[in-house]
Amino acid sequence: MDVGLEFEPRPEVDRSSGQLPPWTAMTTSSGLFTIPLTDEDVEQILGSRRHREVVFRVYDSNSIIIGTQTAYVSRALFRGNQTVSLTANPSYSLSTGAPTFSVSGFVTSADGTPISGTAIIVYKKTLRNESQLATGTSGTDGRFMIRYAGSAGGHPDFADFTIYLRAASISATTAKFCNPPADLTVRLVQNNAPYVGKSSYSLDQTLLSGLLDTITFPQITPDDVRFMQCRTDVDRSAVTTMARAHALTAKYPTLTPDVFVAFAHAGIPLSTTSVTGLSSAEITRAINQAVADNVVSPALATQVATITTTLKNARTDRIVPQTNPGDTPVGSILVAAGLESQARAFAVKYADHTGTAEQFWNDLRAPSSLGAAVVSKIQFALQVGAITGGHARMITLLDAKRTANIFSRAAELAQYTEANWVSFMGELVGGVAVHTPAGVPGTSAEQRSNYAAAITRMIADLYPSAHLAYRLPAGSVTSNVAAFVVQNPDFSFDRTYIKSFFQGAAGLPPLGAERDALRQDLLKVQRVFNMSPRYGRTDTARAARGRRDVGRADPQHGVRDVQSPVQRISGRQDSRRDLSEGRADRHRDGQLVAVPTAGDALPAAQRHSHAALQQRGDSSQAGQPRLLRLPAVRVGAQACGLLPRHHAVPLPPEALGPRYHVLARHAPAGVAVRRPQLRELRHAAPDARPHQRGPRVPSPQPPRRPRLTEQLPPDHVERR
């Protein structure tokens, strides 16, 4: 039934008995017919496809072909939900003294589009020559029927010569047919291109459009999808893809739905963000693959440049629209910062860029582009927009303060407290108080307080190093740590290795004591920073840097205060990252001093009673050590938890708890020499008791597998 099976002979029909060959039917007096098909027949015709093109041949009572027509069939047709209409021309003239043969077929393009008015010539071929046998012209639907006479006395079903057809106007020629059948069917394809037929998109569109009634594809609901699936047996994904493709076409009218169907075939989600974010290479690859799989028409491959340009403009409009640039979040931020004239140019360059973020900003700073001053203003506006939640009046106010040189970088906003931000909200921009953006809960005063708290927490999260540097207690450092952090945007207490970063840092004081003091202060603050928890880090680090001997818990963060180990760091701390474990042990006394025991933490008047309690072995009433809740504690040469090797903090034996007294009991002598705390561990643990060795009971051992050398003869054992 496929086009191309040209050699199927006409069916043998016994009209008197009514017995018909398979896939054959007789028309009624009204011209109707029904071809009965079994489930096996349907599977043979369709297989895994939703549509298939088949050929219908119509014969008269003399078994002379009077019409040939193609039709696309689907499961909806086999379910009785569709019909096929065929047309034929029963008028013809029989040849005198010779059998009458026919060649019928179709003149189309590669995608099945009919080509009308094409002149077709049938040639009779001999070994060295050829002659014109008959001519014809394609109709409006691309069909043609050409009759010619066979040899006198020849076979009525097969000619005794060779023929071929040519349509010169469209550069189409068929193969040569030796002994063609009396009802030969052929297809002439323009430029002799491979015939692929209609695309699945076109067929789905035609099939589903007949069920839309008065609605359009974008209006399809889930119930409509189920209805269409029932009527057509088209799977839900195909129906929803068609609906979504038409919805995107409504948003981008210059693109046809088959563009988005091709994207869906490539696995690209049909969302605005996904399709507008595609690169030219991705668009080309998706459309070429869809064309190769006959999902869309081959003509779509010629429109890749137009599709790419359209989606690129759409991507730019999503950043900053050509008209009304303040309608998008980025556009509103840039407009609030006074960058309306540069906003679109920024969006175009951003949409075109394919490299890293650093390359993008460097290219943008070039004099031939926007320039360094404009780029710095854009960066500040975008950073402030993220901090303030895109509040236009606050962005305008902060940009004005930056222009007035009150600050130059977004990190410098870390110096302001909640009270400062509340004060900013009372200032006027364009004659209107800055206040808060829409959606902040509470009364007017509560809104400002809530918004100020949110901004402060946002800054602390975005710029934790600057946030801590601006809040170091007075006297805890001797140099301007905050200025150094702000002038070095790449610096971070969390990730920066100070020893190497310090050499090329910006804003360094002159060589000498002042520069050394800055380096030591940075090391001390970094140590505290790394010991502090993720949330409430600034308050925790300030407590550790600002108080030496505290015995009360912080009720807000649940952090116990200690005598800060960082306050005992010597000038050699910068070498901690490259020390081996043995060298770290040797430098222990020069780097860190153990946290004081419970007795040391008590006032002098209470130490005697505390010592007496310890002598009686009654530790239940003794003051327990107040310890900072560290992520982990490292004992000896092994790390227990999340701290890196250089973050080991010697703690009093009592702090390690009963679980670790076994380590002290079984520690090697060399470790005990380097770690004297381990000798105290057994005696300080609350459940410490003399170690008593009981009779050793051997544990059952699994059967030992013989070694390889035991399985070989002695002369096969390698001597080493």
Backbone hydrogen bonds, N-H to C=O, Kabsch-Sander energy under -0.5 kcal/mol:
donor,donor_aa,acceptor,acceptor_aa,energy
5,L,2,D,-1.8
6,E,4,G,-1.7
8,E,5,L,-1.1
13,V,11,P,-0.7
14,D,12,E,-0.5
14,D,19,Q,-1.2
15,R,13,V,-1.0
18,G,14,D,-1.5
19,Q,14,D,-0.6
24,T,21,P,-0.8
28,T,32,L,-2.4
31,G,28,T,-1.7
42,V,38,T,-2.1
43,E,39,D,-2.3
44,Q,40,E,-2.1
45,I,41,D,-2.2
46,L,42,V,-3.1
47,G,42,V,-0.6
47,G,43,E,-1.0
49,R,46,L,-2.1
52,R,73,V,-1.7
54,V,71,A,-2.8
55,V,1,M,-1.5
56,F,69,Q,-3.6
58,V,67,G,-2.9
60,D,64,I,-2.2
63,S,60,D,-1.9
66,I,58,V,-3.3
67,G,58,V,-1.1
69,Q,56,F,-2.6
71,A,54,V,-2.2
73,V,52,R,-2.8
73,V,71,A,-0.6
75,R,50,R,-0.5
76,A,232,T,-0.5
77,L,74,S,-0.7
78,F,74,S,-1.6
79,R,75,R,-1.6
80,G,77,L,-1.5
81,N,76,A,-2.5
82,Q,76,A,-0.6
89,N,66,I,-2.7
97,G,95,S,-0.6
101,F,99,P,-0.6
101,F,148,Y,-3.0
102,S,182,A,-2.2
103,V,146,I,-2.9
104,S,184,L,-2.8
105,G,144,F,-1.8
106,F,186,V,-1.3
107,V,142,G,-2.2
108,T,106,F,-0.6
108,T,188,L,-2.1
109,S,113,T,-2.0
112,G,109,S,-1.8
115,I,107,V,-2.9
116,S,114,P,-0.5
117,G,138,S,-1.9
120,I,136,G,-3.3
121,I,166,R,-2.2
122,V,134,A,-3.5
123,Y,121,I,-0.6
123,Y,164,Y,-3.1
124,K,131,S,-3.6
125,K,123,Y,-0.5
125,K,162,T,-3.1
126,T,129,N,-3.4
131,S,124,K,-2.2
133,L,122,V,-3.8
134,A,122,V,-1.4
136,G,120,I,-2.2
138,S,118,T,-1.9
139,G,143,R,-3.0
142,G,139,G,-1.9
144,F,105,G,-1.7
146,I,103,V,-2.4
148,Y,101,F,-2.4
150,G,99,P,-3.1
153,G,97,G,-0.5
154,G,151,S,-2.5
159,A,180,P,-2.4
162,T,125,K,-0.8
163,I,177,F,-2.1
164,Y,123,Y,-1.6
166,R,121,I,-2.0
167,A,172,A,-3.1
168,A,166,R,-0.5
170,I,167,A,-1.1
171,S,168,A,-1.1
172,A,167,A,-2.1
174,T,165,L,-2.5
177,F,163,I,-3.2
178,C,176,K,-0.6
179,N,161,F,-1.8
182,A,157,D,-1.7
184,L,102,S,-1.2
184,L,181,P,-1.0
186,V,104,S,-2.3
188,L,106,F,-2.9
189,V,187,R,-0.6
190,Q,108,T,-2.1
191,N,170,I,-2.9
192,N,189,V,-2.3
193,A,190,Q,-1.6
196,V,110,A,-2.5
197,G,110,A,-1.9
200,S,294,N,-2.1
201,Y,295,V,-2.0
203,L,199,S,-2.2
204,D,200,S,-2.7
205,Q,201,Y,-2.7
206,T,202,S,-2.2
207,L,203,L,-2.6
208,L,204,D,-2.9
209,S,205,Q,-2.1
210,G,206,T,-0.9
211,L,208,L,-1.9
212,L,209,S,-1.4
215,I,212,L,-2.2
219,Q,216,T,-1.3
220,I,217,F,-2.0
225,V,221,T,-2.0
226,R,222,P,-1.9
227,F,223,D,-2.1
228,M,224,D,-2.7
229,Q,225,V,-2.3
230,C,226,R,-2.1
231,R,227,F,-2.2
232,T,228,M,-2.3
233,D,229,Q,-2.2
238,A,235,D,-0.6
239,V,235,D,-1.5
240,T,236,R,-3.0
241,T,237,S,-2.3
242,M,238,A,-1.9
243,A,239,V,-2.2
244,R,240,T,-2.7
245,A,241,T,-2.5
246,H,242,M,-1.9
247,A,243,A,-1.7
248,L,244,R,-2.1
249,T,245,A,-1.7
250,A,246,H,-1.7
251,K,247,A,-1.0
252,Y,248,L,-2.4
255,L,252,Y,-2.1
259,V,256,T,-1.5
260,F,256,T,-0.7
260,F,257,P,-0.5
261,V,257,P,-1.8
262,A,258,D,-2.0
263,F,259,V,-1.6
264,A,260,F,-2.4
265,H,261,V,-2.1
266,A,262,A,-1.3
267,G,264,A,-1.6
268,I,263,F,-2.4
271,S,269,P,-1.9
275,V,271,S,-2.5
276,T,272,T,-2.0
277,G,273,T,-0.8
278,L,275,V,-0.9
283,I,279,S,-2.3
284,T,280,S,-2.5
285,R,281,A,-2.5
286,A,282,E,-2.3
287,I,283,I,-2.3
288,N,284,T,-2.4
289,Q,285,R,-1.9
290,A,286,A,-2.0
291,V,287,I,-2.5
292,A,288,N,-2.4
293,D,289,Q,-1.8
294,N,291,V,-1.5
295,V,290,A,-3.0
296,V,290,A,-0.9
300,L,297,S,-1.8
301,A,298,P,-1.3
302,T,299,A,-1.1
303,Q,300,L,-1.7
304,V,301,A,-0.8
307,I,303,Q,-2.6
308,T,304,V,-2.8
309,T,305,A,-2.2
310,T,306,T,-2.3
311,L,307,I,-2.4
312,K,308,T,-2.1
313,N,309,T,-2.3
314,A,310,T,-2.1
315,R,311,L,-2.4
316,T,312,K,-2.2
317,D,313,N,-2.4
318,R,314,A,-1.6
319,I,315,R,-0.9
319,I,316,T,-0.7
320,V,316,T,-2.8
327,D,324,N,-1.9
328,T,325,P,-0.9
331,G,319,I,-0.9
332,S,328,T,-3.0
333,I,329,P,-1.7
334,L,330,V,-2.3
335,V,331,G,-2.6
336,A,332,S,-2.2
337,A,333,I,-1.3
338,G,335,V,-1.8
339,L,334,L,-2.9
342,Q,339,L,-0.6
343,A,339,L,-1.2
344,R,340,E,-0.6
346,F,342,Q,-2.2
347,A,343,A,-2.2
348,V,344,R,-2.5
349,K,345,A,-2.1
350,Y,346,F,-2.2
351,A,347,A,-2.5
352,D,348,V,-1.7
353,H,349,K,-1.3
360,F,356,T,-1.9
361,W,357,A,-2.3
362,N,358,E,-2.2
363,D,359,Q,-2.6
364,L,360,F,-2.0
365,R,361,W,-1.5
366,A,362,N,-0.6
366,A,363,D,-0.8
369,S,366,A,-2.0
370,L,364,L,-0.9
371,G,364,L,-1.6
371,G,366,A,-0.8
372,A,365,R,-0.6
375,V,371,G,-2.1
376,S,372,A,-2.4
377,K,373,A,-1.8
378,I,374,V,-2.5
379,Q,375,V,-2.9
380,F,376,S,-2.3
381,A,377,K,-2.3
382,L,378,I,-2.6
383,Q,379,Q,-2.4
384,V,380,F,-2.7
385,G,381,A,-2.4
386,A,382,L,-1.8
387,I,383,Q,-1.8
388,T,384,V,-2.8
389,G,385,G,-0.7
390,G,385,G,-2.1
392,A,390,G,-0.7
395,I,391,H,-2.2
396,T,392,A,-2.5
397,L,393,R,-2.2
398,L,394,M,-2.6
399,D,395,I,-2.4
400,A,396,T,-2.0
401,K,397,L,-2.1
402,R,398,L,-2.2
403,T,399,D,-2.4
404,A,400,A,-1.7
405,N,402,R,-1.9
406,I,401,K,-2.4
407,F,401,K,-0.6
412,E,409,R,-1.0
413,L,410,A,-1.7
414,A,411,A,-1.6
415,Q,412,E,-1.6
416,Y,413,L,-1.6
421,W,417,T,-1.9
422,V,418,E,-2.3
423,S,419,A,-2.0
424,F,420,N,-2.2
425,M,421,W,-1.8
426,G,422,V,-0.6
426,G,423,S,-1.1
427,E,424,F,-1.5
429,V,432,V,-3.1
432,V,429,V,-1.1
434,V,427,E,-2.5
435,H,425,M,-2.7
440,V,437,P,-1.0
447,Q,443,T,-3.3
448,R,444,S,-1.9
449,S,445,A,-2.3
450,N,446,E,-3.1
451,Y,447,Q,-2.7
452,A,448,R,-2.5
453,A,449,S,-2.2
454,A,450,N,-2.2
455,I,451,Y,-2.4
456,T,452,A,-2.4
457,R,453,A,-2.3
458,M,454,A,-2.2
459,I,455,I,-2.6
460,A,456,T,-2.3
461,D,457,R,-1.8
462,L,458,M,-2.5
463,Y,459,I,-3.2
467,H,463,Y,-2.5
468,L,464,P,-2.0
469,A,465,S,-2.6
470,Y,466,A,-2.2
471,R,468,L,-1.3
472,L,469,A,-0.8
476,S,473,P,-2.0
481,V,479,S,-1.7
484,F,480,N,-1.4
485,V,481,V,-2.4
486,V,482,A,-2.4
487,Q,483,A,-2.1
488,N,484,F,-0.7
488,N,485,V,-0.7
491,F,488,N,-2.2
496,T,492,S,-2.5
498,I,496,T,-0.9
500,S,497,Y,-0.6
501,F,497,Y,-2.4
502,F,498,I,-2.8
503,Q,500,S,-0.6
504,G,500,S,-0.5
504,G,501,F,-0.7
505,A,502,F,-0.8
515,R,510,P,-0.7
516,D,512,G,-2.1
517,A,513,A,-2.6
518,L,514,E,-1.8
519,R,515,R,-2.2
520,Q,516,D,-2.4
521,D,517,A,-2.4
522,L,518,L,-2.4
523,L,519,R,-2.1
524,K,520,Q,-2.3
525,V,521,D,-2.6
526,Q,522,L,-2.5
527,R,523,L,-2.0
528,V,524,K,-1.9
529,F,525,V,-2.8
530,N,526,Q,-2.5
531,M,527,R,-1.1
532,S,528,V,-0.9
532,S,529,F,-0.7
537,R,534,R,-0.6
540,T,536,G,-2.1
541,A,537,R,-2.8
542,R,538,T,-2.5
543,A,539,D,-2.1
544,A,540,T,-2.1
545,R,541,A,-2.4
546,G,542,R,-2.5
547,R,543,A,-1.4
554,D,559,V,-2.0
558,G,554,D,-1.8
559,V,554,D,-0.6
560,R,627,L,-0.6
561,D,552,R,-0.7
564,S,547,R,-0.7
564,S,562,V,-0.8
567,Q,564,S,-0.9
568,R,565,P,-1.7
569,I,566,V,-1.5
573,Q,570,S,-1.4
575,S,572,R,-1.5
576,R,573,Q,-2.4
578,D,575,S,-0.7
579,L,576,R,-0.9
584,A,580,S,-2.7
585,D,581,E,-1.9
586,R,582,G,-1.9
587,H,583,R,-2.0
588,R,585,D,-1.0
591,Q,587,H,-1.3
591,Q,588,R,-0.8
592,L,588,R,-2.5
595,V,650,P,-1.2
601,A,597,T,-1.5
602,L,598,A,-0.5
602,L,599,G,-1.1
606,Q,603,P,-1.5
607,R,603,P,-0.8
607,R,604,A,-0.7
608,H,604,A,-0.5
610,H,606,Q,-2.0
611,A,607,R,-2.7
612,A,608,H,-2.2
613,L,609,S,-2.1
614,Q,610,H,-2.0
615,Q,611,A,-2.3
616,R,612,A,-1.9
617,G,614,Q,-1.1
618,D,613,L,-1.9
619,S,617,G,-1.1
627,L,625,P,-0.8
630,L,628,L,-1.7
633,V,640,C,-0.8
635,V,638,Q,-0.8
638,Q,635,V,-1.2
641,G,639,A,-0.6
647,H,644,P,-1.8
648,A,645,R,-1.0
655,A,652,P,-1.3
656,L,652,P,-0.6
656,L,653,P,-1.2
657,G,653,P,-0.5
657,G,654,E,-1.0
660,Y,657,G,-1.3
661,H,658,P,-1.0
663,L,660,Y,-0.6
664,A,660,Y,-1.2
665,R,661,H,-1.9
666,H,662,V,-2.2
667,A,663,L,-0.8
672,A,668,P,-2.0
673,V,669,A,-1.8
674,R,670,G,-1.8
675,R,671,V,-2.8
678,L,675,R,-1.7
679,R,676,P,-0.9
680,E,676,P,-0.9
680,E,677,Q,-0.6
681,L,677,Q,-0.9
682,R,678,L,-0.7
684,A,680,E,-2.3
685,A,681,L,-1.8
688,A,685,A,-2.0
693,R,691,H,-0.5
694,G,692,Q,-0.7
710,E,707,R,-0.6
711,Q,707,R,-1.0
711,Q,708,L,-0.7
712,L,708,L,-0.5
716,H,713,P,-2.3
717,V,714,P,-1.2
